[in-house]
Amino acid sequence: MNKIRLTAVFKERLCCELLEQIKNGNNTFYKLRKILPEIDSRFGDRELRSALRFGCKEWLVYGMKNRYKFILTGKTYSYKVV
């Protein structure tokens, strides 16, 4: 099976999906890991970790003017909107 290329565009799109899941209360790695096959069955731990790391480092655009960033506190992820 071929690995998915972890490009910035791929990570941004996956972060948008993860933001919706974090808003719904799936805010730990393992809860997100359970939900991820429902989004796309090709995604695994590697893709999830890379998107979460990317989301913690970069300010991402959501909507027209809102920007957000993931914040890791202990084992739970949250987001900050600016």
N, C-alpha and C positions, 0 to 999 in steps of 0.2 A: 504494500500500500504506500502511495506517495505521501510525503509530508506536505502540509499546507505551508506556503511561504508566509512568514510573519512580517508582512509589510506594515507600514504605518497606516495605510488606508484600511487594511484588514483589521488592525487593532482598534482603530477609531469606530468602525462599524460594529465590532463586537462589544466595545465599551458602551455604545448606545443601547444595545440589547441588555447588557449587564446593569445599566442604570435603571431600566424599567424593573428588572428583577429585584434590585436592591430597594427600590421604592415599595415593592410588594412585600418586603420583609425577608427575602432570601439574601441575608447579608453576611453569611460566612462562606468560606471557601467550599465546604462540603455541601451546603445547601445549593450553592451555585453549580457545583459539580453534578448534582442530581438533576437540575433543571436543564443543563446544557444540552444533553442529547435531544430534548424536545425542540430546541432551537434548530440544531443541525447535528445529525448523527456523526459527522466526521470530526467534530471538535472533541478534544481530549484535555487532559490536564496541562499539557504543554501550551496549547493555545489559550486556555483560561488564565494560566499564570502570566503569560506574556501580556495579555490584555489588561489584567489587573495592575501589573507593574507599570505599564504604559499610562494607565489612567491615574495612577498615583503621582507620576512625574509631570505629566503634561496637562495644561488647561485645555479642555475639549469643548467644542461648540455644540450647543443643544438649542434647537429652534433658531430664531433669527438673531437674537442678541444675547441670550443667556450662555454663560460658560460655566463648566463644572469641573471638579476634580475629585477623585476618590481619596478618601482618608481612611487609613487603617488604624484602628484603636483596639489593641489587644488582638482578638481574633475576628472582630467584626469590621465590615466595611461600611462606610457611610459616604456621603457626598456633600460637597460644599458648592453652592451656586453663587456666582458673582454677576 
